[in-house]
């Protein structure tokens, strides 16, 4: 404390321009240096201790932490927490709890108190004397205590959790509480979760519960989600289920939504999600079964998201589709989706096309694929001035030596 006081006195005197006797300067400089050395020593000890903890060298960390604690410096509260942590790791639960108690008593405003409280909840939960959630003011610690209580099989845990879910707590707390609920495999807990998922409790939690269930349960809940979807009139719930089908990998369920959903936005979302899932066969079936140009355009875009699985489908549409707009959209998407692998098919389409728009679509696709070589070849062979201008315009935008050389050739003519 003396060295800290002297350091403070030096700073205060400097700021007020006090005149300190020369003999005092020597003493003051020594005390300031002593304080700096103490801080340096404390930092080094603390650094060595935490390094030992990171490497699970508990016995090496203990004496280092003790020395930091004994200095009562700015690292002492953190060292007390880590001492409790090391005790816990070595199976000395009582010592760990005592160190946390010392931290509360000696440093009541420490930022490490929350960490010690969490550690105490873990220790007491494992020892069969879980902390009661009602005793915790901090929301995170309350949920941690509740999770510990539920894992211990305490019959009071579920009513407390239900009270949180149905109360005035924040959405963040309720979402965390849902996660705690999902971990409990008991029938009462799962029944409560099922009620929330079906919208029989708080409707605002239904969407969160659906997404949580998809992550935790996987494909086994596809039927449950489909049943909820068929009975729901809430677009947010339906969208959450469509997103969940992506998580659990349920292309058949997505295809059903795309076929029967009357809401255009949800239907298009289902189609796009099929693309993200790489469900090319389902997209192809939908394309063949629909007469809507708008739906077909959405499917063509979804093939891009499907990656390599959509290559053959796009090529087939580009070759056989009678609607010029859809055909040209498929051609352009071939360049986006498949790059150089689509070039042979694109060049085949170009050679067979008799309409200018289809040729322009192929030029766009080759440009999107970054294929300067074949664009230059087309520019050399193309007789139609408008098509050549289109190709040259695209080549001018490509940062490619072959394209640049050809442009120089054109300029020098």
C-alpha positions as a Markdown table, in Angstrom:
| # | Residue | x | y | z |
|---|---|---|---|---|
| 1 | Unk | 0.0 | 0.0 | 0.0 |
| 2 | Unk | 2.9 | 2.3 | 0.7 |
| 3 | Unk | 4.3 | 2.1 | -2.8 |
| 4 | Unk | 1.0 | 2.7 | -4.4 |
| 5 | Unk | 0.4 | 5.7 | -2.1 |
| 6 | Unk | 3.8 | 7.1 | -3.1 |
| 7 | Unk | 3.2 | 6.6 | -6.7 |
| 8 | Unk | -0.1 | 8.4 | -6.4 |
| 9 | Unk | 1.6 | 11.2 | -4.4 |
| 10 | Unk | 4.2 | 11.7 | -7.2 |
| 11 | Unk | 1.5 | 11.9 | -9.9 |
| 12 | Unk | -0.5 | 14.4 | -7.8 |
| 13 | Unk | 2.5 | 16.6 | -7.1 |
| 14 | Unk | 3.4 | 16.7 | -10.8 |
| 15 | Unk | -0.1 | 17.7 | -11.8 |
| 16 | Unk | -0.2 | 20.5 | -9.3 |
| 17 | Unk | 3.4 | 21.6 | -9.9 |
| 18 | Unk | 4.4 | 21.2 | -6.3 |
| 19 | Unk | 8.1 | 21.7 | -5.5 |
| 20 | Unk | 9.5 | 18.6 | -3.8 |
| 21 | Unk | 12.8 | 18.9 | -1.9 |
| 22 | Unk | 15.7 | 17.3 | -3.8 |
| 23 | Unk | 16.2 | 14.8 | -1.0 |
| 24 | Unk | 12.6 | 13.6 | -1.3 |
| 25 | Unk | 13.1 | 13.1 | -5.0 |
| 26 | Unk | 15.5 | 10.2 | -4.4 |
| 27 | Unk | 13.2 | 8.4 | -2.0 |
| 28 | Unk | 10.2 | 9.0 | -4.3 |
| 29 | Unk | 11.9 | 7.6 | -7.3 |
| 30 | Unk | 13.0 | 4.5 | -5.4 |
| 31 | Unk | 9.4 | 3.9 | -4.2 |
| 32 | Unk | 8.0 | 4.4 | -7.7 |
| 33 | Unk | 10.6 | 1.9 | -9.1 |
| 34 | Unk | 9.7 | -0.5 | -6.3 |
| 35 | Unk | 6.0 | -0.3 | -7.2 |
| 36 | Unk | 6.7 | -0.8 | -10.9 |
| 37 | Unk | 8.9 | -3.8 | -10.1 |
| 38 | Unk | 6.1 | -5.3 | -7.9 |
| 39 | Unk | 3.6 | -4.9 | -10.7 |
| 40 | Unk | 6.0 | -6.5 | -13.1 |
| 41 | Unk | 6.6 | -9.4 | -10.8 |
| 42 | Unk | 2.9 | -9.9 | -10.2 |
| 43 | Unk | 2.1 | -9.9 | -14.0 |
| 44 | Unk | 4.9 | -12.4 | -14.6 |
| 45 | Unk | 3.7 | -14.7 | -11.9 |
| 46 | Unk | 0.1 | -14.5 | -13.1 |
| 47 | Unk | 1.2 | -15.1 | -16.7 |
| 48 | Unk | 3.2 | -18.2 | -15.7 |
| 49 | Unk | 0.3 | -19.5 | -13.6 |
| 50 | Unk | -2.3 | -19.1 | -16.3 |
| 51 | Unk | 0.0 | -20.8 | -18.8 |
| 52 | Unk | 0.3 | -23.7 | -16.4 |
| 53 | Unk | -3.5 | -23.9 | -16.2 |
| 54 | Unk | -3.9 | -23.8 | -19.9 |
| 55 | Unk | -1.5 | -26.8 | -20.1 |
| 56 | Unk | -3.3 | -28.6 | -17.2 |
| 57 | Unk | -0.2 | -28.4 | -14.9 |
| 58 | Unk | -2.3 | -27.9 | -11.8 |
| 59 | Unk | 0.5 | -28.5 | -9.3 |
| 60 | Unk | 2.8 | -25.9 | -11.0 |
| 61 | Unk | 0.0 | -23.3 | -11.1 |
| 62 | Unk | -0.8 | -23.5 | -7.4 |
| 63 | Unk | 2.4 | -22.0 | -5.8 |
| 64 | Unk | 2.4 | -19.2 | -8.5 |
| 65 | Unk | -1.2 | -18.3 | -7.7 |
| 66 | Unk | -0.5 | -18.3 | -4.0 |
| 67 | Unk | 2.3 | -15.8 | -4.5 |
| 68 | Unk | 0.0 | -13.5 | -6.5 |
| 69 | Unk | -2.7 | -13.7 | -3.9 |
| 70 | Unk | -0.2 | -12.9 | -1.1 |
| 71 | Unk | 0.8 | -9.7 | -2.9 |
| 72 | Unk | -2.8 | -8.3 | -2.7 |
| 73 | Unk | -2.2 | -6.5 | -6.0 |
| 74 | Unk | -4.5 | -6.0 | -8.9 |
| 75 | Unk | -4.3 | -9.6 | -10.0 |
| 76 | Unk | -5.2 | -11.1 | -6.6 |
| 77 | Unk | -8.9 | -11.5 | -7.2 |
| 78 | Unk | -8.3 | -13.3 | -10.5 |
| 79 | Unk | -5.8 | -15.5 | -8.8 |
| 80 | Unk | -8.3 | -16.5 | -6.1 |
| 81 | Unk | -10.8 | -17.6 | -8.8 |
| 82 | Unk | -8.1 | -19.6 | -10.6 |
| 83 | Unk | -7.0 | -21.1 | -7.3 |
| 84 | Unk | -10.6 | -22.3 | -6.8 |
| 85 | Unk | -10.7 | -23.6 | -10.4 |
| 86 | Unk | -7.4 | -25.5 | -9.9 |
| 87 | Unk | -8.8 | -27.0 | -6.6 |
| 88 | Unk | -11.9 | -28.1 | -8.4 |
| 89 | Unk | -9.9 | -29.7 | -11.1 |
| 90 | Unk | -7.9 | -31.7 | -8.5 |
| 91 | Unk | -11.1 | -32.9 | -6.8 |
| 92 | Unk | -10.8 | -30.6 | -3.8 |
| 93 | Unk | -14.3 | -29.2 | -3.9 |
| 94 | Unk | -14.3 | -27.9 | -0.3 |
| 95 | Unk | -11.1 | -25.9 | -0.9 |
| 96 | Unk | -12.5 | -24.5 | -4.1 |
| 97 | Unk | -15.6 | -23.3 | -2.3 |
| 98 | Unk | -13.5 | -21.7 | 0.4 |
| 99 | Unk | -11.5 | -19.8 | -2.1 |
| 100 | Unk | -14.6 | -18.5 | -3.8 |
| 101 | Unk | -15.8 | -17.4 | -0.3 |
| 102 | Unk | -12.5 | -15.6 | 0.2 |
| 103 | Unk | -13.0 | -13.8 | -3.1 |
| 104 | Unk | -16.4 | -12.6 | -2.1 |
| 105 | Unk | -15.2 | -11.4 | 1.3 |
| 106 | Unk | -12.0 | -9.7 | 0.2 |
| 107 | Unk | -13.0 | -8.4 | -3.2 |
| 108 | Unk | -16.8 | -7.9 | -3.1 |
| 109 | Unk | -16.8 | -5.8 | -6.4 |
| 110 | Unk | -14.5 | -8.1 | -8.4 |
| 111 | Unk | -15.5 | -8.9 | -11.9 |
| 112 | Unk | -14.4 | -12.5 | -11.2 |
| 113 | Unk | -17.3 | -13.1 | -8.7 |
| 114 | Unk | -19.6 | -14.3 | -11.5 |
| 115 | Unk | -17.0 | -16.9 | -12.6 |
| 116 | Unk | -16.7 | -18.1 | -9.0 |
| 117 | Unk | -20.5 | -18.3 | -8.7 |
| 118 | Unk | -20.7 | -20.4 | -11.8 |
| 119 | Unk | -18.0 | -22.7 | -10.5 |
| 120 | Unk | -19.9 | -23.1 | -7.2 |
| 121 | Unk | -23.1 | -24.0 | -9.1 |
| 122 | Unk | -21.2 | -26.7 | -11.0 |
| 123 | Unk | -19.5 | -28.0 | -7.8 |
| 124 | Unk | -22.7 | -28.1 | -5.7 |
| 125 | Unk | -24.6 | -29.7 | -8.6 |
| 126 | Unk | -22.2 | -32.5 | -8.8 |
| 127 | Unk | -22.1 | -33.0 | -5.1 |
| 128 | Unk | -25.9 | -33.5 | -4.9 |
| 129 | Unk | -26.7 | -30.2 | -3.2 |
| 130 | Unk | -27.6 | -28.0 | -6.2 |
| 131 | Unk | -27.9 | -24.2 | -5.8 |
| 132 | Unk | -31.6 | -23.1 | -6.0 |
| 133 | Unk | -32.1 | -20.9 | -9.1 |
| 134 | Unk | -34.2 | -18.4 | -7.0 |
| 135 | Unk | -31.2 | -17.4 | -5.1 |
| 136 | Unk | -29.4 | -16.1 | -8.2 |
| 137 | Unk | -30.0 | -12.6 | -9.4 |
| 138 | Unk | -27.9 | -12.9 | -12.5 |
| 139 | Unk | -29.9 | -14.4 | -15.4 |
| 140 | Unk | -27.1 | -16.5 | -16.8 |
| 141 | Unk | -26.3 | -17.9 | -13.3 |
| 142 | Unk | -30.0 | -18.5 | -12.7 |
| 143 | Unk | -30.2 | -20.7 | -15.8 |
| 144 | Unk | -27.0 | -22.4 | -15.0 |
| 145 | Unk | -28.4 | -23.3 | -11.5 |
| 146 | Unk | -31.6 | -24.4 | -13.1 |
| 147 | Unk | -29.8 | -26.7 | -15.6 |
| 148 | Unk | -27.9 | -28.2 | -12.6 |
| 149 | Unk | -31.1 | -28.7 | -10.7 |
| 150 | Unk | -32.8 | -30.5 | -13.6 |
| 151 | Unk | -29.8 | -32.8 | -14.2 |
| 152 | Unk | -30.0 | -33.8 | -10.5 |
| 153 | Unk | -33.6 | -34.9 | -11.1 |
| 154 | Unk | -35.1 | -32.4 | -8.6 |
| 155 | Unk | -38.9 | -32.4 | -9.1 |
| 156 | Unk | -38.9 | -28.6 | -8.4 |
| 157 | Unk | -36.8 | -27.8 | -11.5 |
| 158 | Unk | -39.5 | -28.2 | -14.1 |
| 159 | Unk | -42.1 | -25.9 | -12.5 |
| 160 | Unk | -39.4 | -23.2 | -12.1 |
| 161 | Unk | -38.4 | -23.6 | -15.7 |
| 162 | Unk | -42.0 | -23.4 | -16.8 |
| 163 | Unk | -42.4 | -20.2 | -14.7 |
| 164 | Unk | -39.5 | -18.6 | -16.6 |
| 165 | Unk | -40.9 | -19.6 | -20.0 |
| 166 | Unk | -44.3 | -18.2 | -19.2 |
| 167 | Unk | -43.1 | -15.2 | -17.2 |
| 168 | Unk | -41.9 | -11.7 | -18.0 |
| 169 | Unk | -38.2 | -12.6 | -18.5 |
| 170 | Unk | -36.3 | -11.4 | -21.6 |
| 171 | Unk | -36.5 | -13.3 | -24.9 |
| 172 | Unk | -32.8 | -14.1 | -24.5 |
| 173 | Unk | -33.5 | -15.8 | -21.1 |
| 174 | Unk | -36.5 | -17.6 | -22.5 |
| 175 | Unk | -34.5 | -18.9 | -25.4 |
| 176 | Unk | -31.8 | -20.2 | -23.0 |
| 177 | Unk | -34.4 | -21.7 | -20.9 |
| 178 | Unk | -35.8 | -23.6 | -23.9 |
| 179 | Unk | -32.3 | -25.0 | -24.5 |
| 180 | Unk | -32.2 | -26.2 | -20.9 |
| 181 | Unk | -35.7 | -27.8 | -21.3 |
| 182 | Unk | -34.6 | -29.6 | -24.5 |
| 183 | Unk | -31.8 | -31.3 | -22.6 |
| 184 | Unk | -34.2 | -33.0 | -20.1 |
| 185 | Unk | -35.4 | -36.3 | -21.6 |
| 186 | Unk | -38.0 | -36.9 | -18.9 |
| 187 | Unk | -41.6 | -37.3 | -20.2 |
| 188 | Unk | -42.9 | -34.2 | -18.4 |
| 189 | Unk | -40.1 | -32.0 | -19.9 |
| 190 | Unk | -40.6 | -33.4 | -23.4 |
| 191 | Unk | -44.4 | -33.0 | -23.1 |
| 192 | Unk | -43.9 | -29.3 | -22.2 |
| 193 | Unk | -41.5 | -28.9 | -25.1 |
| 194 | Unk | -44.0 | -30.5 | -27.5 |
| 195 | Unk | -46.7 | -28.1 | -26.3 |
| 196 | Unk | -44.5 | -25.1 | -27.0 |
| 197 | Unk | -43.5 | -26.5 | -30.4 |
| 198 | Unk | -47.2 | -26.9 | -31.4 |
| 199 | Unk | -48.0 | -23.3 | -30.3 |
| 200 | Unk | -50.1 | -24.4 | -27.3 |
| 201 | Unk | -48.0 | -22.3 | -24.9 |
| 202 | Unk | -46.3 | -19.0 | -25.7 |
| 203 | Unk | -46.7 | -18.5 | -29.5 |
| 204 | Unk | -43.6 | -16.3 | -29.5 |
| 205 | Unk | -41.5 | -19.2 | -28.4 |
| 206 | Unk | -42.8 | -21.6 | -31.0 |
| 207 | Unk | -40.4 | -20.5 | -33.8 |
| 208 | Unk | -37.4 | -20.8 | -31.5 |
| 209 | Unk | -38.5 | -24.2 | -30.2 |
| 210 | Unk | -38.9 | -25.5 | -33.8 |
| 211 | Unk | -35.4 | -24.5 | -34.7 |
| 212 | Unk | -34.0 | -25.9 | -31.5 |
| 213 | Unk | -35.8 | -29.2 | -32.0 |
| 214 | Unk | -34.4 | -29.5 | -35.5 |
| 215 | Unk | -30.9 | -29.0 | -34.3 |
| 216 | Unk | -31.2 | -31.4 | -31.4 |
| 217 | Unk | -33.4 | -34.1 | -32.8 |
| 218 | Unk | -32.5 | -34.2 | -36.5 |
| 219 | Unk | -34.5 | -36.2 | -39.1 |
| 220 | Unk | -36.5 | -38.1 | -36.6 |
| 221 | Unk | -38.8 | -35.0 | -36.1 |
| 222 | Unk | -39.6 | -34.5 | -39.9 |
| 223 | Unk | -43.1 | -36.0 | -39.4 |
| 224 | Unk | -43.8 | -33.8 | -36.4 |
| 225 | Unk | -42.7 | -30.7 | -38.4 |
| 226 | Unk | -44.9 | -31.6 | -41.4 |
| 227 | Unk | -47.9 | -32.0 | -39.1 |
| 228 | Unk | -47.3 | -28.6 | -37.5 |
| 229 | Unk | -46.9 | -27.1 | -41.0 |
| 230 | Unk | -50.2 | -28.5 | -42.2 |
| 231 | Unk | -52.1 | -27.1 | -39.2 |
| 232 | Unk | -50.4 | -23.7 | -38.9 |
| 233 | Unk | -51.5 | -20.4 | -40.5 |
| 234 | Unk | -48.5 | -18.4 | -39.2 |
| 235 | Unk | -46.0 | -17.6 | -42.0 |
| 236 | Unk | -43.2 | -17.2 | -39.4 |
| 237 | Unk | -43.8 | -20.7 | -38.1 |
| 238 | Unk | -44.0 | -22.2 | -41.6 |
| 239 | Unk | -40.8 | -20.4 | -42.6 |
| 240 | Unk | -39.0 | -21.8 | -39.5 |
| 241 | Unk | -40.2 | -25.3 | -40.5 |
| 242 | Unk | -38.9 | -24.8 | -44.1 |
| 243 | Unk | -35.5 | -23.7 | -42.6 |
| 244 | Unk | -35.6 | -26.7 | -40.3 |
| 245 | Unk | -36.1 | -29.1 | -43.3 |
| 246 | Unk | -32.7 | -27.8 | -44.5 |
| 247 | Unk | -31.1 | -28.5 | -41.2 |
| 248 | Unk | -32.4 | -32.0 | -40.9 |
| 249 | Unk | -32.0 | -32.8 | -44.7 |
| 250 | Unk | -35.6 | -33.4 | -45.7 |
| 251 | Unk | -35.9 | -32.7 | -49.5 |
| 252 | Unk | -39.1 | -34.7 | -49.9 |
| 253 | Unk | -40.9 | -32.5 | -47.3 |
| 254 | Unk | -39.6 | -29.4 | -49.0 |
| 255 | Unk | -40.9 | -30.7 | -52.3 |
| 256 | Unk | -44.4 | -31.2 | -50.8 |
| 257 | Unk | -44.3 | -27.6 | -49.5 |
| 258 | Unk | -43.3 | -26.3 | -52.9 |
| 259 | Unk | -46.1 | -28.3 | -54.6 |
| 260 | Unk | -49.0 | -27.5 | -52.3 |
| 261 | Unk | -48.2 | -24.1 | -50.6 |
| 262 | Unk | -50.5 | -21.3 | -51.7 |
| 263 | Unk | -48.4 | -18.5 | -50.3 |
| 264 | Unk | -46.0 | -17.5 | -53.1 |
| 265 | Unk | -43.3 | -16.3 | -50.8 |
| 266 | Unk | -43.2 | -19.5 | -48.8 |
| 267 | Unk | -43.4 | -21.6 | -52.0 |
| 268 | Unk | -40.4 | -19.8 | -53.5 |
| 269 | Unk | -38.5 | -20.1 | -50.2 |
| 270 | Unk | -39.1 | -23.8 | -50.2 |
| 271 | Unk | -37.7 | -24.0 | -53.8 |
| 272 | Unk | -34.7 | -22.0 | -52.9 |
| 273 | Unk | -34.1 | -24.2 | -49.9 |
| 274 | Unk | -34.2 | -27.3 | -52.1 |
| 275 | Unk | -31.4 | -25.7 | -54.1 |
| 276 | Unk | -29.4 | -25.0 | -50.9 |
| 277 | Unk | -29.9 | -28.7 | -50.1 |
| 278 | Unk | -28.6 | -29.8 | -53.5 |
| 279 | Unk | -31.9 | -31.5 | -54.2 |
| 280 | Unk | -31.6 | -31.5 | -58.1 |
| 281 | Unk | -34.0 | -34.4 | -58.7 |
| 282 | Unk | -36.8 | -32.8 | -56.7 |
| 283 | Unk | -36.2 | -29.5 | -58.4 |
| 284 | Unk | -36.4 | -31.2 | -61.8 |
| 285 | Unk | -39.7 | -32.9 | -60.9 |
| 286 | Unk | -41.1 | -29.5 | -59.8 |
| 287 | Unk | -39.9 | -27.9 | -63.1 |
| 288 | Unk | -41.7 | -30.6 | -65.1 |
| 289 | Unk | -44.9 | -30.4 | -63.1 |
| 290 | Unk | -45.5 | -26.6 | -63.0 |
| 291 | Unk | -46.8 | -24.4 | -65.8 |
| 292 | Unk | -45.9 | -21.1 | -63.9 |
| 293 | Unk | -43.1 | -19.2 | -65.6 |
| 294 | Unk | -42.3 | -17.4 | -62.4 |
| 295 | Unk | -42.0 | -20.7 | -60.5 |
| 296 | Unk | -39.8 | -22.2 | -63.3 |
| 297 | Unk | -37.5 | -19.1 | -63.1 |
| 298 | Unk | -37.1 | -19.6 | -59.3 |
| 299 | Unk | -36.3 | -23.3 | -59.9 |
| 300 | Unk | -33.6 | -22.3 | -62.5 |
| 301 | Unk | -32.1 | -20.0 | -59.9 |
| 302 | Unk | -32.2 | -22.8 | -57.3 |
| 303 | Unk | -30.1 | -25.0 | -59.6 |
| 304 | Unk | -27.3 | -22.5 | -59.2 |
| 305 | Unk | -27.4 | -23.1 | -55.4 |
| 306 | Unk | -27.5 | -26.8 | -56.0 |
| 307 | Unk | -24.0 | -26.7 | -57.5 |
| 308 | Unk | -22.7 | -29.5 | -59.6 |
| 309 | Unk | -25.9 | -31.5 | -59.0 |
| 310 | Unk | -27.8 | -29.0 | -61.1 |
| 311 | Unk | -25.5 | -29.1 | -64.1 |
| 312 | Unk | -27.4 | -31.6 | -66.2 |
| 313 | Unk | -30.8 | -30.1 | -65.4 |
| 314 | Unk | -29.7 | -26.6 | -66.5 |
| 315 | Unk | -28.1 | -28.0 | -69.6 |
| 316 | Unk | -31.4 | -29.8 | -70.4 |
| 317 | Unk | -33.5 | -26.7 | -69.9 |
| 318 | Unk | -31.1 | -24.6 | -72.0 |
| 319 | Unk | -31.4 | -27.1 | -74.8 |
| 320 | Unk | -35.1 | -27.9 | -74.7 |
| 321 | Unk | -37.0 | -25.1 | -73.1 |
| 322 | Unk | -39.3 | -23.4 | -75.6 |
| 323 | Unk | -39.8 | -20.2 | -73.6 |
| 324 | Unk | -36.9 | -17.8 | -74.7 |
| 325 | Unk | -36.7 | -16.0 | -71.4 |
| 326 | Unk | -36.4 | -19.3 | -69.3 |
| 327 | Unk | -34.1 | -20.8 | -71.9 |
| 328 | Unk | -31.7 | -17.8 | -71.8 |
| 329 | Unk | -31.9 | -17.7 | -68.0 |
| 330 | Unk | -30.8 | -21.3 | -67.8 |
| 331 | Unk | -27.9 | -20.6 | -70.3 |
| 332 | Unk | -26.6 | -17.7 | -68.2 |
| 333 | Unk | -26.9 | -19.8 | -65.0 |
| 334 | Unk | -24.7 | -22.4 | -66.6 |
| 335 | Unk | -21.9 | -19.9 | -66.6 |
| 336 | Unk | -22.5 | -18.9 | -63.0 |
| 337 | Unk | -22.9 | -22.4 | -61.7 |
| 338 | Unk | -20.4 | -24.6 | -63.6 |
| 339 | Unk | -17.7 | -22.3 | -65.0 |
| 340 | Unk | -15.4 | -23.9 | -67.5 |
| 341 | Unk | -17.1 | -27.3 | -67.1 |
| 342 | Unk | -20.1 | -25.9 | -68.9 |
| 343 | Unk | -18.1 | -24.5 | -71.9 |
| 344 | Unk | -18.6 | -27.4 | -74.3 |
| 345 | Unk | -22.4 | -27.4 | -73.8 |
| 346 | Unk | -22.5 | -23.6 | -74.1 |
| 347 | Unk | -20.5 | -23.6 | -77.3 |
| 348 | Unk | -22.8 | -26.4 | -78.7 |
| 349 | Unk | -25.8 | -24.2 | -77.9 |
| 350 | Unk | -24.2 | -21.2 | -79.6 |
| 351 | Unk | -23.4 | -23.1 | -82.7 |
| 352 | Unk | -27.0 | -24.3 | -83.0 |
| 353 | Unk | -28.8 | -21.1 | -82.0 |
| 354 | Unk | -30.5 | -19.1 | -84.6 |
| 355 | Unk | -31.8 | -16.3 | -82.4 |
| 356 | Unk | -29.7 | -13.4 | -81.3 |
| 357 | Unk | -30.9 | -13.5 | -77.6 |
| 358 | Unk | -29.8 | -17.1 | -77.1 |
| 359 | Unk | -26.3 | -16.3 | -78.5 |
| 360 | Unk | -26.1 | -13.2 | -76.3 |
| 361 | Unk | -27.0 | -15.5 | -73.3 |
| 362 | Unk | -24.2 | -17.8 | -74.2 |
| 363 | Unk | -21.8 | -14.9 | -74.4 |
| 364 | Unk | -22.9 | -13.7 | -71.0 |
| 365 | Unk | -22.4 | -17.3 | -69.6 |
| 366 | Unk | -18.9 | -17.5 | -71.1 |
| 367 | Unk | -18.1 | -14.1 | -69.6 |
| 368 | Unk | -19.4 | -15.2 | -66.2 |
| 369 | Unk | -17.3 | -18.3 | -66.5 |
| 370 | Unk | -14.2 | -16.1 | -67.2 |
| 371 | Unk | -13.5 | -18.0 | -70.5 |
| 372 | Unk | -11.6 | -15.4 | -72.4 |
| 373 | Unk | -10.1 | -18.1 | -74.8 |
| 374 | Unk | -13.4 | -19.2 | -76.2 |
| 375 | Unk | -14.8 | -15.6 | -76.3 |
| 376 | Unk | -11.8 | -14.6 | -78.5 |
| 377 | Unk | -12.4 | -17.7 | -80.7 |
| 378 | Unk | -16.1 | -16.7 | -81.1 |
| 379 | Unk | -15.2 | -13.1 | -81.9 |
| 380 | Unk | -12.8 | -14.3 | -84.6 |
| 381 | Unk | -15.4 | -16.6 | -86.2 |
| 382 | Unk | -18.6 | -14.5 | -85.7 |
| 383 | Unk | -19.8 | -12.8 | -88.9 |
| 384 | Unk | -22.7 | -10.8 | -87.4 |
| 385 | Unk | -21.5 | -7.3 | -86.4 |
| 386 | Unk | -23.9 | -7.0 | -83.4 |
| 387 | Unk | -22.8 | -10.4 | -82.0 |
| 388 | Unk | -19.1 | -9.4 | -82.4 |
| 389 | Unk | -19.7 | -6.1 | -80.6 |
| 390 | Unk | -21.3 | -8.0 | -77.8 |
| 391 | Unk | -18.3 | -10.3 | -77.5 |
| 392 | Unk | -15.8 | -7.5 | -77.7 |
| 393 | Unk | -17.7 | -5.6 | -75.0 |
| 394 | Unk | -17.4 | -8.6 | -72.6 |
| 395 | Unk | -13.7 | -9.1 | -73.5 |
| 396 | Unk | -13.0 | -5.5 | -72.6 |
| 397 | Unk | -14.1 | -6.3 | -69.0 |
| 398 | Unk | -12.0 | -9.4 | -68.5 |
| 399 | Unk | -8.6 | -9.0 | -66.9 |
| 400 | Unk | -6.9 | -11.7 | -69.1 |
| 401 | Unk | -3.8 | -11.5 | -71.3 |
| 402 | Unk | -5.5 | -13.3 | -74.2 |
| 403 | Unk | -8.4 | -10.9 | -74.1 |
| 404 | Unk | -6.0 | -7.9 | -73.9 |
| 405 | Unk | -4.0 | -9.2 | -76.8 |
| 406 | Unk | -7.1 | -9.5 | -78.9 |
| 407 | Unk | -8.3 | -6.0 | -78.0 |
| 408 | Unk | -5.0 | -4.6 | -79.0 |
| 409 | Unk | -5.3 | -6.5 | -82.3 |
| 410 | Unk | -8.7 | -5.0 | -82.9 |
| 411 | Unk | -7.5 | -1.5 | -82.1 |
| 412 | Unk | -4.5 | -1.8 | -84.4 |
| 413 | Unk | -6.7 | -2.7 | -87.4 |
